[in-house]
Structures are given as structure tokens and as C-alpha cells.
């Protein structure tokens, strides 16, 4: 078993998770079995209760664990199917230690960071590696070297290297090499200081991943090599990519990272098979056609709040050799009208979310999609607002609402899950993880999935109130997917609409670059069909010129 630890220095948001995931891609392409895990130094037990404006997206795993969005990168870039054992926070560590102390597991000893806290951290690494299903374990350490809360994790790594042998471990440090415009120079001092801080803790990186806007010349590589005690060939340039994050594995491969890692760890492998990945990237960068899709949300101030949704749209569009122009529209801005922002789009997507803010704007957008036959995809809350809209405006249930927004709603078409009644704790208390959905025969959903049962990941507290089912079905509202016992509505569609689909679950958590999720793929196909009909030029009008190639979605 070989171990790779990925640390970061100078500043946060350097892309350690993306770098780790890209290395996983390359090692898998060489035939190795790879697993990734993320250690987060913050004291929250998990990010489930964090504000999206602070933390971005919460990524949900098969077993219901609410985790950091980097685990989404891991699953999208590799074949890993991760569990709660692949994400560890300081909150989980200290909770575990304190519970053991209260039970008397330490037999009256003084409980300390060393060895008790570090033992829990090392135990999580061994828990993954002891499964013997993998050749390489890649562990990313969140935060920045020198952060006080991250010190126990770095100390645990130092101890772990002693226990398993330095020949089985590789330390990879991601750092910033900034360009100072006034001086017309790239500066190495931040990297030197970051590596010096790491060495104070007892860790020496063997590989430097240098995030930079400009090319690293030979002199600069030699300087970093000398001052950081890293081989010159192990100073790896990781420049900002021009189009899409899926270029990163290819740029790192061009720098020789995967071969270097295999050499340092003594891994004998084949050359990587990257043809399929290159073809995917080519379709993302230079699509044959483009389509405009509106995303109606309320967390746009944080770029990563809807990360998995943007990536899922990328995957689905690439499968159709299509690019996407995203219109990111704040739901609050639509409460007074939607005709202007939505008149030229070919698809409308409403993502999940919590709270009352912006809901009426989302309801208006769902109505616009329904009445104008524009393809619609509603995810979690997006399904719920579409349900409320249909009940109010198609079924005459004027007071239709969700008890999330009005606890005393007269017509609660969306209400609290029965299992949620009486729940007081906020953390990890929703309906979480993978659950089966039974697909109704003869529906659009069956055609999209090509199956009568699917497994999908959930994260919600509220559900469709089944007492309104028959009333709404008469008007064309079809529940096309339910829980196996038929008590919970999981998937809805409209009978007289080309593509109006809402799901209670989160399909964006199961999409991959060359395996797009069926709901997203069907949505993109419907958007293209709608655009084809809407833009079919009359005989006396010139067809519009092709839109120039541009970045598929806002990736960085």
C-alpha cells in the first residue's frame, strides 16, 4: 500500500482537492486502484449545518454523509464510491476522543493531542487502507499549513510516515507562486516560507505543485528546487487552465506528475489511457452547438454553492457535443416579473435550497417554464416550488404552500416528512443518502432512465403531501417516481409538457464526465429541441451566426 498526502500553503482555495482528484484520474488511467479522502481541520462535525455563503456546496455520499465539496471532485474524477469514512473533521476527531474518555476507554490516563487525537487521525487512514482494495490512498489535508487547527493532522502524518516507512509515502505540497505585475516577476518567497513552515512540523515535501498564472522558467524551477530541497523535476507547474477544470489532469500529465509519483513510490505501471478523457475535454472546449440555460438560485455570491449542478450540466452537454451559456439569476430579482430574464433561454433549472428567501421568484420561474413549454428541471426545492406553482395556478388551490415557509399553511401541498416531526437537532438529521425510487411505467421518467427502479441520493426534510395527488393528477401532474412502498413522491412530471421534471433527490451527485446523469442528459436534449424549434428562422430572415466558442461554464 502506498500513501500520498496533499497539503497546501500560502493561501486557501489553491485547488488541492482538484489536484488530488486529477492525480487520482492519472493513476487510475495507469491501471492502479485509487481511493481518496479529505481531512478538514474545522471544528464542525460536518459541513451540513454550514451556511452555503461560507462553505459552498454540501456534497452527499451514498451512505448519507454530508461532506466537503472536494469529495465531489474525487467521485467525478475517479471511479471511487466514497463513504463517511473518506471525510474526517476536527469536530469528529474531538467528539470521538471525548466520548472515549467519558466511557473510561483511556483507563484514567490524561487525554492529550499526542497520542490520543493523532491516534484517531491515523486510525482513519488505516481504516481505508486496511480494506486491501486499493493500491494508493490519497489524503488531502484541508486548510493552509500553519493554521493552528491543522497542526494535529500534520503531526499525525509525521507519525504515520515513521510507522509505515518513508519509502511508502509521498508528500505533495500545493503552493502559490504569485506574479507581481509591477515587478514583472514571479515570486518564490511565499513558497519557500510555506515549505519552511512544513519542515518545522517535521514534513519534507517530495513534490511541489506550483499554482501560477505564468509559465515557470528553468531558473525559477532551479531556485525552488534548491531552497525547498525538492528535485528539480519534482517542481510541477500547475497553471490556470484556459477552459475547464477537466483539463487539469492533462496539464499535470504533460508536466510528468503521474510518472514522477510512480517513480518515487516504486510503482510499476503501464502508460495512462487518456484517450476517452481527452475526447471529453475536446467536446467541452469546442462544442458543435450551444444552448442557453437559466439557473434560478440564491447562493450565487459563492461560486461553488452549485458546483455539482454546473458539472452535471457540463457532462450532459458534452455528451451531446454541446456547450452551455449559463444565465445565473437571483430568485429574489424575479419576484416582480420573469419575462425579461427568461424570454431568451432554452431551459430553466431550479436547484435545491433552504428557507423562504427567493421562493416566490422561483415559483414564478416554474410557472413561466410550464406555460411557455420551456424545458424545466427542478432539484429538491426546485421540485417543491413547481408543485406549489401547479397547485395554485393549474388546480385552483390558491393557498397552496409548504410548511417550511408557512407552518400554518392552509393548503400544505409540501409538508414535513413524518420522520422529521419532533426532530430538534440540525446536524445530520434530514433524510440523507441513497434510497430506491420506483419508476411508473409509461412515463417520461421511464423513458429517460430506461429502468423501473433507480437509486438516488437525498438531502431534504419536506415532501409532497399525497392527499393532493388525485386532485393534481387530474390536471396533468404525474407522480412518476415514488418510494418502493408508494408513500413518498420522488419524481414528478407534467403530462402535456415536452420536458417538465422535478425530483425530490439530488441527481447531480451521481454524474460523471463520460457518464452523465439521465435526468441532466434528457434535460439538455430537450433544451436543444426547444432551441431548434424556437430559433427556426423564417425564409425572409438570415439565420443568426454561430456563437463563438467560449468557456462551457464558470469553472474557476
C-alpha positions, 0 to 999 in steps of 0.5 A, a space after each residue: 500500500 502506498 500513501 500520498 498526502 496533499 497539503 497546501 500553503 500560502 493561501 486557501 482555495 489553491 485547488 488541492 482537492 482538484 489536484 488530488 482528484 486529477 492525480 487520482 484520474 492519472 493513476 487510475 488511467 495507469 491501471 492502479 486502484 485509487 481511493 481518496 479522502 479529505 481531512 478538514 481541520 474545522 471544528 464542525 462535525 460536518 459541513 451540513 449545518 454550514 451556511 452555503 455563503 461560507 462553505 459552498 456546496 454540501 456534497 452527499 455520499 451514498 451512505 448519507 454523509 454530508 461532506 466537503 465539496 472536494 469529495 465531489 471532485 474525487 467521485 467525478 474524477 475517479 471511479 471511487 464510491 466514497 463513504 463517511 469514512 473518506 471525510 474526517 473533521 476536527 469536530 469528529 476527531 474531538 467528539 470521538 476522543 471525548 466520548 472515549 474518555 467519558 466511557 473510561 476507554 483511556 483507563 484514567 490516563 490524561 487525554 492529550 493531542 499526542 497520542 490520543 487525537 493523532 491516534 484517531 487521525 491515523 486510525 482513519 487512514 488505516 481504516 481505508 487502507 486496511 480494506 486491501 482494495 486499493 493500491 494508493 490512498 490519497 489524503 488531502 489535508 484541508 486548510 493552509 499549513 500553519 493554521 493552528 487547527 491543522 497542526 494535529 493532522 500534520 503531526 499525525 502524518 509525521 507519525 504515520 510516515 515513521 510507522 509505515 516507512 518513508 519509502 511508502 509515502 509521498 508528500 505533495 505540497 500545493 503552493 502559490 507562486 504569485 506574479 507581481 505585475 509591477 515587478 514583472 516577476 514571479 515570486 518564490 518567497 511565499 513558497 519557500 516560507 510555506 515549505 519552511 513552515 512544513 519542515 518545522 512540523 517535521 514534513 519534507 515535501 517530495 513534490 511541489 505543485 506550483 499554482 501560477 498564472 505564468 509559465 515557470 522558467 528553468 531558473 525559477 524551477 532551479 531556485 525552488 528546487 534548491 531552497 525547498 530541497 525538492 528535485 528539480 523535476 519534482 517542481 510541477 507547474 500547475 497553471 490556470 487552465 484556459 477552459 475547464 477544470 477537466 483539463 487539469 489532469 492533462 496539464 499535470 500529465 504533460 508536466 510528468 506528475 503521474 510518472 514522477 509519483 510512480 517513480 518515487 513510490 516504486 510503482 510499476 505501471 503501464 502508460 495512462 489511457 487518456 484517450 476517452 478523457 481527452 475526447 471529453 475535454 475536446 467536446 467541452 472546449 469546442 462544442 458543435 452547438 450551444 444552448 442557453 440555460 437559466 439557473 434560478 438560485 440564491 447562493 450565487 455570491 459563492 461560486 461553488 454553492 452549485 458546483 455539482 449542478 454546473 458539472 452535471 450540466 457540463 457532462 450532459 452537454 458534452 455528451 451531446 457535443 454541446 456547450 452551455 451559456 449559463 444565465 445565473 439569476 437571483 430568485 429574489 430579482 424575479 419576484 416582480 416579473 420573469 419575462 425579461 430574464 427568461 424570454 431568451 433561454 432554452 431551459 430553466 433549472 431550479 436547484 435545491 435550497 433552504 428557507 423562504 428567501 427567493 421562493 416566490 421568484 422561483 415559483 414564478 420561474 416554474 410557472 413561466 417554464 410550464 406555460 411557455 413549454 420551456 424545458 424545466 428541471 427542478 432539484 429538491 426545492 426546485 421540485 417543491 416550488 413547481 408543485 406549489 406553482 401547479 397547485 395554485 395556478 393549474 388546480 385552483 388551490 390558491 393557498 397552496 404552500 409548504 410548511 417550511 415557509 408557512 407552518 400554518 399553511 392552509 393548503 400544505 401541498 409540501 409538508 414535513 416528512 413524518 420522520 422529521 416531526 419532533 426532530 430538534 437537532 440540525 446536524 445530520 438529521 434530514 433524510 440523507 443518502 441513497 434510497 430506491 425510487 420506483 419508476 411508473 411505467 409509461 412515463 417520461 421518467 421511464 423513458 429517460 432512465 430506461 429502468 423501473 427502479 433507480 437509486 438516488 441520493 437525498 438531502 431534504 426534510 419536506 415532501 409532497 403531501 399525497 392527499 393532493 395527488 388525485 386532485 393534481 393528477 387530474 390536471 396533468 401532474 404525474 407522480 412518476 417516481 415514488 418510494 418502493 412502498 408508494 408513500 413518498 413522491 420522488 419524481 414528478 412530471 407534467 403530462 402535456 409538457 415536452 420536458 417538465 421534471 422535478 425530483 425530490 433527490 439530488 441527481 447531480 451527485 451521481 454524474 460523471 464526465 463520460 457518464 452523465 446523469 439521465 435526468 441532466 442528459 434528457 434535460 439538455 436534449 430537450 433544451 436543444 429541441 426547444 432551441 431548434 424549434 424556437 430559433 427556426 428562422 423564417 425564409 425572409 430572415 438570415 439565420 443568426 451566426 454561430 456563437 463563438 466558442 467560449 468557456 462551457 461554464 464558470 469553472 474557476 
